[in-house]
Amino acid sequence: MVERISFGKNFSADFDFEDSAWSRLRSILSDGGRVGVACSGGADSVFLLHCLVWLFSGKPQNLFVLHFNHKVRAAAELDERYVESECARMGLRFVCGRPDKSPEKISENSLRKLRLDFFADASRRLKLDAIAQGHHCGDALESLLMRISRGAGLDGLCSPRAVSSLRGAEFLRPLLRLKKTRITSALASAHIAWREDESNAGTDYFRNRIRNVVLPELRNAVPTDLDACVLRTRRLLFEDSTALGGIFDSEFSRENGAWADMSRAVLSPLLRSYAAFARRAVEKFVAANGLSFRSGGTDEAVEKILRGADFSLRAGAGFLVFDSAESALRARFEKRVEAFECALSLGENVLPDSSRICVRRVFLDDAAVESLRGNDDSKRAYLDVSAFGVNGCSLVARTRRCGDMYAPVGCGGPKKIGELFCAKKTPPAKRKTLPAVCNNAGEILWIPTLAPARKYKIGGAGEALELTFSPEGY
């Protein structure tokens, strides 16, 4: 949508805004709604701010300027003061956010999460109809390359979208058709200053490496207008995504109606026959039930649905289950089990949380002992038979306790269980389900996913103690 924007008396020009986002802004304006403008002080957000000041010239009280000071750069305070002074000059309400504390690890994701938390809170508190952001054509190109490198699907490659919702807030990005050079030249022509983020010129963050290292080489190598081609690619991807999404929504609703019972979803033959539809079903179902998958988990679920195979896969705090006989997805959550401590006998033992520990005496020859170097199987452990204790099989399985420590094979001394889990990268949701196996002296012998106790490591061929853990649902 082309609009002629005037920045004061001395400058006006035509700008091609993204239709859906700009139309939504006009609709909010006509309804007397409120809009927040995310403004860092950089060229893109300052340009957007002036565009919306022009658009809301009759209702400036409905425009709120949202600035988040991450407090990680030396110039952050100067950026905040600049945006605040611009708001005072234009008679706009300035809303500033700051982190309660800096994240333990400074990264693109941690800083983005802080901003989104601030935007979501501001949207609720100020009763905003939408928040406008200054993403431009170059940002879209960077996002596309970043998502390709991470293995994104069709919907992911359409990001950032002109209109999207997150955490109850609506986000509008009307500048996606504009090049950065068009934005900076317009500001310069109107004698409007902006702040430069000094970190943008570096390579500390992934986006900056794409922007400052990859893109210059790519632009030199491509014989066409790269930005124009990317805009067309995004438009075509969005068309396909919208069409597939519409067909999926219609088919899913036909099978499940209003979907009042979100713990169960029936998949029609169409949804079970194509990966694109099966993936949408899994993602929709997982999100609705508060479950969580990494991409590999989603891929596995889709592959099994297409094969018509029953499965039960851990998904965060519960399990995603597929019943091929009913062609239905189900959500199953673990029962909350209070602290327990129970004796283990030889053979299979069912614990109060429905997990199982099998205890066996086995004989290991030299080859078997050699193959167990490191002895770090996530579901099985081998220990010297002395771990049994003095009274035969005297083992106990219990829930973990605050302050639990032990020294597994490969560790120089006792460490807290939490530290060992972090080093092994055991998912937090999984840690809660793992018991501690102890002897009658109370010593921890093994915790699944970790190595067995160093004190009772196997010394050579001969009889050994084998412990096998089977979590409920596997």
Salt bridges, closest charged atoms under 4 A:
GLU3 OE2 - ARG26 NE 2.87
ASP14 OD1 - ARG4 NE 3.05
ASP16 OD1 - ARG177 NH1 2.97
ASP19 OD1 - ARG177 NH2 2.29
ASP44 OD2 - HIS136 NE2 3.53
ASP44 OD1 - LYS180 NZ 3.59
GLU77 OE2 - LYS71 NZ 3.68
ASP79 OD2 - ARG73 NH2 2.41
ASP79 OD1 - ARG195 NE 2.66
GLU80 OE2 - ARG98 NH2 2.35
GLU86 OE1 - HIS50 NE2 3.95
GLU86 OE1 - ARG89 NH2 2.84
ASP117 OD2 - LYS113 NZ 3.06
ASP117 OD1 - ARG167 NH1 2.16
ASP121 OD2 - ARG125 NE 3.32
ASP139 OD2 - HIS136 NE2 3.40
GLU142 OE1 - ARG207 NH1 3.09
GLU142 OE2 - ARG211 NE 2.81
ASP155 OD1 - ARG161 NH2 3.69
ASP155 OD1 - ARG280 NH2 3.26
GLU170 OE1 - ARG24 NE 2.99
ASP197 OD1 - ARG73 NE 3.38
GLU198 OE1 - ARG73 NH1 2.83
ASP225 OD2 - LYS179 NZ 3.13
ASP227 OD2 - ARG219 NH1 2.67
GLU251 OE2 - ARG254 NH2 2.82
GLU255 OE2 - ARG254 NH2 3.56
ASP299 OD1 - ARG279 NH1 2.84
GLU303 OE2 - ARG307 NE 2.31
GLU326 OE1 - ARG264 NH2 3.33
GLU326 OE1 - ARG330 NH2 2.45
GLU334 OE2 - ARG314 NH2 2.82
GLU341 OE1 - ARG401 NH2 2.50
GLU348 OE1 - ARG356 NE 3.38
GLU370 OE1 - ARG373 NE 3.32
ASP376 OD1 - LYS424 NZ 3.49
ASP404 OD2 - ARG398 NH1 3.00
GLU443 OE2 - LYS455 NZ 2.58
GLU463 OE2 - ARG361 NH1 3.36
GLU466 OE1 - ARG360 NE 2.67
GLU466 OE2 - ARG380 NE 3.89
GLU472 OE2 - ARG332 NH1 2.78
